[in-house]
Amino acid sequence: LSNGELIKWNGKTDEVYSTISSTDEYQPTLLGTVPHMDKGSALEVLQSACDAYAKGQGKWPTMKVADRISCMENFVEQMKTKREQVVKYLMWEIGKSLPDSRKEFDRTVEYIQDTIEDYKQLDRDSAKFQEKDGVYAHIRRGPLGVVLCLGPYNYPLNETFALLIPAIIMGNTVVFKPAKHGVLLLSPLLEAFQQSFPKGVVNVIYGRGREVAAPIMQTGRIDVLALIGNSKSAIALQDQHPYKNRLRLVLGLEAKNPGIILPDADLDLAVEECISGTLSFNGQRCTALKILYVHEEVQEEFNKRFAKRVDELKYGNPWAENVMLTPLPEPNKPQYIQELIDDATEKGAKIINERGGATSENYIFPAVLYPVTEDMRVYKEEQFGPVIPIKPFNSIEQLLDEIADSNYGQQVSLFGTGIDRIAPLIDTLVNLVCRVNLNSSCQRGPDVFPFTGRKDSAVGTLSVHDALRSFSIRTFVASKDK
Ligand code: G3H
């Protein structure tokens, strides 16, 4: 999609294979192809976004708020009709379970609708006159320019749209590159974009990051880099931009969210929350609990119950009933997880659940590792997959030091019941991360709440409310005449 046209691609293409198999033996199915674009074609797409922002008096950024809203309403209505197609792609392309795939779609529709409402409110609140010392200012909130938007494979619809939608509605124009896995699910929505927005507002590129996204950055014409993914890609892309100070960043990056189980925790609750926290979508969530700190007093009991529950989890294709564990879309992931397990076991940890580490072609059964120590790779690396390190602790002060030393600072889950003990702990933790979840697992939603992180976890804040601000700037006209 470029310059308002769905271009028939005659060049080189990339094949997209399924993550799941239609047979018991892992046999990926060819689902479709996408353009393998090169620098030249990517720059043409960029030109269309730049023209739509600045040329023709920048029709989109200067369009009346009510008209921009009606474009977005039109889009969401058309999008709703594509639910089952998109859900199917989510299952086949990234192996997301049927309930979670439907949730991702419905949550995205709700996100767009809430964004529209919030935008109306924002416009009412931000468009105002202010006077000081005889200067009258007519203040508004306006767009930043041209946005390069890259989404992740684990939420290829929802998180990508959590960047795209606020960027568009604020009057920016966008070049958008879908994730490598979770790329075809965009196809059913391309027409809706084309029909709902003026030409050049939403543009799509496909291909390798270094062949298409890097050259776009090198032009220096990107005003905002909006990316959800890993820091390495974010830094590599920023480095391509010739005028870094001009670049606004909206980044959702890695996390190593700890779950802390205190001696007075309700263990049944803690185990259940840690199961979903560590393993929903096989742990492929930036918000997943990626290390559990269990107090020595309850460690034996917690480990026993937790390991048993992990072994009870059902593995299968996404549409099978009650399936929590599904095939992994990244071909090298099982091997990577195995390396983390080998490293930890060589250094003294044990796999404490019976099924832990059992592999098939594109899957590895979650391994619970205990006791994990600081010299192990799994202690530091963001595993983003089915391996769960457990580290015992007996000193809260020492634990807080460890969390403070982490390179990440997104969220924490705290399990305990004694309010006198918990309250000061929450006060400290909330200054080390951005969200403390009390007796519940970490998560991004509800999407109206701020979603961000400290250190290497995020730059800027997402959420229905905050993202509109992240993708805009306050501007004003000043005059001595009222
Ligand atoms: O991968 C990171 C996502 O923001 C996680 O979102 O907590 O709703 O699963 P979630």
Residues whose N, C-alpha, C, O or C-beta is under 5 A from the ligand:
A	BS01	G3H	Q284 R285 C286 T287 C442 Q443 R444 G445
